[in-house]
Amino acid sequence: MDIVQLVSDFGFPTVMVVGLGYFVYFVWQTINKVIDPAVQEMKMTIIRLTDQLRLLDQDMIRLQQKVNTVLELNEKKIDKTRENKRRSSKG
């Protein structure tokens, strides 16, 4: 059936309401079938990335503590060497 014939038989508002109803139905189906599964998958990906970021942050903290410990031990060793040189030069 032609749209012009439908408008003349049922009127413009009725035809537009039916058309809008079909459009809303199409958008609703697209959201439920395409967009919602993609959003759920993205949520899972974000959760995995957040967990990996937390693990990386913890690893960085541990590594920084190790570096600080090595630097502190190296500084103590240098201080002991300087102290020994001072004692040997005085005596």
Secondary structure, DSSP 8 states (H G I E B T S, - for coil): --HHHHHHHH-HHHHHHHHHHHHHHHHHHHIIIIIHHHHHHHHHHHHHHHHHHHHHHHHHHHHHHHHHHHHHHHHHHHHHHHHHHHHHHH-
